Amino acid sequence: MKLELIALVVGLHLVVSQTTEQELTSKWPTISTCICNTTVKADQVYQWINKKTLFNNAEFKCYLRCEAQRTEVMSSTTGVVSVTGLVKAYPATTQAKAQACINLSASVTNRCQKMYDILTCILVYPACDDIFW
């Protein structure tokens, strides 16, 4: 337990050191709440925030869901993902691509997996933009 707490503190320090004060101030309530709610590893959150690295594990996927719900990208009551919310959160994507990625995950019922799939579609496959969207 002590080792995990130390790792969390070190990881959070890394998050703080790599983001600007304004970014941290705006993101901190979501970051801290979602870390506590999901037991995701702090170093994964650090890599997500600074490099948009995705991790294929349940804790990280549920961190993404928590983040999406707290920023109103995903409805916490219905699980519906907002095209407008996605484009606002990821400005490099288009509404058409956001909608296509949401459509690809339509049959996924697990909200953690759904958010992971949508973000994988948006972030991992940008080279396919001209072909698919």
Secondary structure, 3 states (H helix, E strand, C coil): CHHHHHHHHHHHHHHHHHCCHHHHHHHHHHHHHHHHHHCCCHHHHHHHHHHCCCCCCHHHHHHHHHHHHHCCCECCCCCCECHHHHHHHCCCCCHHHHHHHHHHCCCCCCHHHHHHHHHHHHHHCHHHHHHHC
